[in-house]
């Protein structure tokens, strides 16, 4: 399947693993944010959550794109 070309399915799996890691971190920060008492700390946590969520979405989009390319290569 590979023949020296990019293994899109493998890349998709790696991006999906990163998505899971980011998701776990986001959930942990949301939990921490719920117990946060200082407003500034809550704002900082929300900024971190927003940044991580942006990275999560980028990984999700890239994984889907790689998965689609892998399917195209299989069909060809």
Secondary structure, DSSP 8 states (H G I E B T S, - for coil): --TTS--HHHHHHHHHHHHHHHHHHHHHHHHHHHT---HHHHHHHHHHHHHHHHHHHHHHHHHHHHHHHHHHHHH-
